[in-house]
């Protein structure tokens, strides 16, 4: 059968079949399996052996057909491989030719570079010849360049700016005519034009100097100022025309003029060092007069000399405003203004500067654009100044209040009773001094800002509370001194009553210190301190009253009291003394029944002989103590 030949071929080439063509091995196994299956069926059915020759013939034909197809396919693949190898050989030959051509080109390039280096002197000579040719063509103009430069420089120094600018433009055009044939080289062709840039800069400096002196020239020589501005505007247009800008452009002379004007304004008004604190009011008064005058002069004299788009009035206003801001910051950085200087500065910044005497003047031109300016000092700077001012004033107020308290305590030990007002009530200098100091400081802050006044009110409340605590301690020491020596002080009760009147006056002042819209714990603390002080004074008075009433009451209903000429005379005199003192208290600190006179001196224990009502005897006088 055919299987023997296949086995022989498999045995002949086993490694190649298995290693290179695994699909062939798989197909061979399938074919062997199918053949064995068919053969087993034939041998099990002997009647089919008759068709074995026919099957063999058919399989031989199929095998020949497959072999022919395989040969044809392999032949086509071999032809394609042969064609590819031919193309590869052809490409290799072409690459070899290209390599040879590149080597030849490299050699030619090297020889060309050598030739170029050899021709370099000739090229330089040609360039020089070209320059000489241009120079010969423009020789008359070039010969006149030194004289033209000298003349231009003389015109600049003679402040004939328009004529100098015309000469400068002529020189620049001549330079361009020389450069154009050479391809617009940026380097000067001849040494004749080396000083042209310096000459242009000298003219620019002259224009800037004229702009810096614009405030004076507008009065004395407006023609020079107008000439400088015209030169700057011509250069501005030329900067716009030359695009892309050549070396040395744009010159921006308009900006140079505006910068010179701004610098001149700042140096004129803020160039000096900040003044000393003692000279601050005079310095600010000078600025108050100078700045509006400067703006008025800019509107009347300077604005007609420059184009309208310069906005010179607004420029001056902004320059002065920002220059003043920097000036004030330098002043603040130096420090040491003190309370007076800080207040002067705050009032000037917040009231005078934006007021009708300065930037809010009705005659100030709308072109100044004052409404668009930022605040002279930032809000946080103003807040810091207010805080500093209040702290310095607080230190001074605390010192004055303690001094006033010491003087008040010294008066308690005098040999005479307290002073009285026109109505006969005891008068204490402490309350009047306290009210005057605090009220003056609060009133003066109203000239600056509500926020400063509010800070001052809060400070006054704090200092008043501190004073009340100090007064409370002083009264305690006053009472201790009296307990040690009854004869000292001489007028213990009158001065306690005087302190009670002071308490009444200070209580009425609290409502003025705290506005309704403000919220602060200070008023409640003040009320607590006032209540404690009032209770202490009333307690000391009652203690003194009980102490003096104790001896008369010990002899009541005794033999001495019954046999006396005037029973209870001492007690009545004592009560009369106290009631007379109580009558010098202001209402509502004392309450007296109706029918008894309130005006001091008040002696309720000596009733009138006529029209006496026994129901009102003895009188009822009570101190109001919480």
Secondary structure, DSSP 8 states (H G I E B T S, - for coil): -HHHHHHHHHHHTHHHHHHH-HHHHHHHHHHHHHHHHHHHHHHH-GGGGGGHHHHHHHHHHHHHHHHHHHHHHHHHHHHHHHHHHHHHHHHHHHHHHHHHHHHHHHHHHHHHHHHHHHHHHHHHHHHHHHHHHHHHHTHHHHHTHHHHHHHHHHHHHTT-HHHHHHHHHHHHHHHHHHHHTTT--SS-SSGGGTTHHHHHHHHHHHHHHHHHTHHHHHHH-HHHHHHHHHHHHHHHHHHHHSSS--TT----HHHHHHHHHHHHHHHHHH-S----GGGHHHHHHHHHHHHHHHHHHIIIIIGGGS-GGG-HHHHHHHHHHHHHHHHHHHHHHH---HHHHHHHHHHIIIIITTSTTTTT-TTS-GGG-GGGS--SS-HHHHHHHHHHHHHHHHHHHHHHHHHHHHHHHHHHTSSS---B-TTS-B--HHHHHHHHHHHHHHHHHTTT-HHHHHHHHHHHHHHHHHHHHHHHHHHHHHHHHHHH-TTSSTTHHHHHHHHHHHHHHHHHHHHHHS-TT---THHHHHHHHHHHHHHHHHHHHHHHHHHHHHHHHHTTTSHHHHSSSSTTHHHHHHHHHHHHHHTTS-TTSEEE-TTS--SSS--TTS--SSS--GGG-S--EEE---
